Amino acid sequence: MSAHPLSLTLQSPDETADFAASLSRGLMPGDVVLLSGDVGAGKTHLARSLIQTLTGTAEDVPSPTFTLVQTYDSPRGEIWHADLYRLTSVYEVEELGLIDAFETAICLVEWPDRLGALAPENALSILLEHQSADNTRAMMLFWKNARWDDRLAGWRK
């Protein structure tokens, strides 16, 4: 996706939360973060940390696996957290109203492969992978839109 993807190694869940807090500082309505990875790779932990930072509260942020979408209010606007794992068709994505939310809210989408051609071109894609038996994760970030360049500059080594 990007000519300059970014790869990071996250040593712990706390380091994942720190990354989420850093990323959240630049997020605004119209930003879409696509979270990919196997079950248990840390997608929901990353999304939960982002949401808690954006809302400024330590409120419970459940995985939307069964509700499909959870919404939250923040000082920067509405946040949509979607888990598309159970969807079988892009038509179901359209029924959720997610496509409209891509324009008006901060959207965090787990299992974005279910979006198909509906995935926004300006999204930040994050792939999380287990690295070992401990909590270490590899995180690869990809983007096309230049708006992510400055937001991620501090994470380039």
C-alpha positions as CSV (number, residue, x, y, z in Angstrom):
1,M,0.0,0.0,0.0
2,S,2.6,2.5,1.0
3,A,6.0,3.1,-0.5
4,H,7.3,3.3,3.1
5,P,5.5,0.8,5.3
6,L,6.5,0.9,9.0
7,S,7.4,-2.2,11.1
8,L,7.5,-2.2,14.9
9,T,8.0,-4.8,17.5
10,L,5.8,-4.3,20.6
11,Q,7.2,-5.9,23.7
12,S,4.1,-5.9,25.9
13,P,0.4,-5.0,26.1
14,D,1.6,-1.7,27.8
15,E,3.7,-0.9,24.8
16,T,0.8,-1.6,22.5
17,A,-1.3,0.8,24.6
18,D,1.4,3.4,24.4
19,F,1.4,3.2,20.6
20,A,-2.4,3.5,20.6
21,A,-2.2,6.6,22.8
22,S,0.4,8.2,20.5
23,L,-1.6,7.4,17.4
24,S,-4.8,8.7,19.0
25,R,-3.3,12.2,19.3
26,G,-3.7,12.8,15.6
27,L,-7.0,11.0,14.9
28,M,-10.0,13.0,13.7
29,P,-13.3,12.3,12.1
30,G,-12.8,10.8,8.7
31,D,-9.9,8.7,9.8
32,V,-10.2,4.9,9.4
33,V,-7.8,2.4,11.1
34,L,-8.1,-1.1,9.7
35,L,-6.9,-3.8,12.2
36,S,-5.9,-7.2,10.8
37,G,-4.3,-10.2,12.5
38,D,-5.2,-13.6,13.8
39,V,-7.5,-14.2,16.8
40,G,-5.6,-13.1,19.9
41,A,-3.1,-10.9,18.0
42,G,-4.0,-7.8,19.9
43,K,-6.5,-6.0,17.6
44,T,-9.1,-5.4,20.3
45,H,-6.5,-4.4,22.8
46,L,-5.2,-1.8,20.4
47,A,-8.7,-0.6,19.6
48,R,-9.6,-0.5,23.3
49,S,-6.6,1.5,24.1
50,L,-7.3,4.0,21.3
51,I,-10.9,4.4,22.4
52,Q,-10.0,4.9,26.1
53,T,-7.4,7.5,25.2
54,L,-9.8,9.4,22.8
55,T,-12.7,9.3,25.3
56,G,-10.5,10.2,28.3
57,T,-12.0,7.5,30.4
58,A,-11.1,4.0,31.5
59,E,-14.6,2.8,30.6
60,D,-15.1,-0.8,29.7
61,V,-14.6,-1.2,25.9
62,P,-16.0,-4.7,25.0
63,S,-15.1,-6.4,21.7
64,P,-18.0,-5.8,19.2
65,T,-17.8,-9.4,18.0
66,F,-21.5,-10.0,18.6
67,T,-22.8,-6.5,18.4
68,L,-20.8,-5.8,15.2
69,V,-20.4,-2.1,16.0
70,Q,-20.0,-0.2,19.2
71,T,-20.0,3.6,19.2
72,Y,-18.5,6.1,21.6
73,D,-18.5,9.8,22.1
74,S,-15.3,11.7,22.4
75,P,-14.2,15.3,22.5
76,R,-13.1,14.9,18.8
77,G,-16.4,13.3,17.7
78,E,-18.0,9.9,17.4
79,I,-15.8,6.8,17.4
80,W,-17.0,3.6,15.7
81,H,-15.4,0.3,16.7
82,A,-16.5,-2.5,14.3
83,D,-15.7,-6.2,14.3
84,L,-16.6,-7.7,10.9
85,Y,-15.5,-11.3,11.7
86,R,-19.1,-12.7,11.5
87,L,-20.0,-10.9,8.3
88,T,-20.3,-12.9,5.1
89,S,-21.0,-10.2,2.5
90,V,-20.1,-6.6,1.8
91,Y,-23.8,-5.9,1.7
92,E,-23.9,-6.5,5.4
93,V,-21.3,-3.8,5.8
94,E,-23.5,-1.3,4.0
95,E,-26.4,-2.2,6.2
96,L,-24.4,-1.3,9.3
97,G,-24.0,2.3,8.1
98,L,-20.2,1.9,8.4
99,I,-19.5,3.4,4.9
100,D,-21.1,6.7,6.0
101,A,-19.2,6.6,9.3
102,F,-16.0,6.5,7.4
103,E,-16.6,10.1,6.4
104,T,-18.0,11.4,9.7
105,A,-16.4,9.4,12.6
106,I,-13.1,8.0,13.7
107,C,-13.5,4.3,12.7
108,L,-11.6,1.3,14.0
109,V,-12.3,-1.8,12.0
110,E,-11.3,-5.3,13.0
111,W,-11.3,-8.0,10.2
112,P,-11.3,-5.4,7.4
113,D,-10.9,-8.1,4.7
114,R,-14.7,-8.3,5.0
115,L,-14.9,-4.8,3.5
116,G,-13.7,-5.9,0.1
117,A,-13.7,-3.0,-2.3
118,L,-15.5,-0.8,0.3
119,A,-12.2,-0.4,2.3
120,P,-11.3,3.4,2.2
121,E,-8.2,4.3,0.2
122,N,-7.2,6.8,2.9
123,A,-7.2,4.3,5.7
124,L,-4.2,3.3,7.9
125,S,-3.9,-0.5,7.8
126,I,-2.3,-2.2,10.8
127,L,-1.3,-5.9,10.8
128,L,-0.6,-7.5,14.2
129,E,1.2,-10.9,14.5
130,H,2.3,-13.0,17.4
131,Q,6.1,-13.3,17.6
132,S,6.6,-15.8,20.3
133,A,5.0,-17.4,23.3
134,D,5.3,-14.2,25.3
135,N,3.3,-11.0,24.6
136,T,5.6,-9.7,21.9
137,R,3.8,-8.6,18.7
138,A,5.1,-7.6,15.3
139,M,3.1,-4.6,14.0
140,M,3.2,-3.6,10.3
141,L,1.5,-0.4,9.2
142,F,0.6,0.5,5.6
143,W,-0.9,3.6,4.1
144,K,-1.4,5.4,0.8
145,N,-2.6,8.8,2.1
146,A,0.2,11.3,3.0
147,R,-1.8,12.4,6.1
148,W,-0.4,9.4,7.9
149,D,3.3,10.3,7.2
150,D,3.5,13.0,9.8
151,R,1.3,11.2,12.3
152,L,3.7,8.2,12.3
153,A,7.0,10.0,11.8
154,G,7.9,9.6,15.5
155,W,7.7,5.8,15.3
156,R,10.2,5.5,12.4
157,K,13.5,4.2,13.6
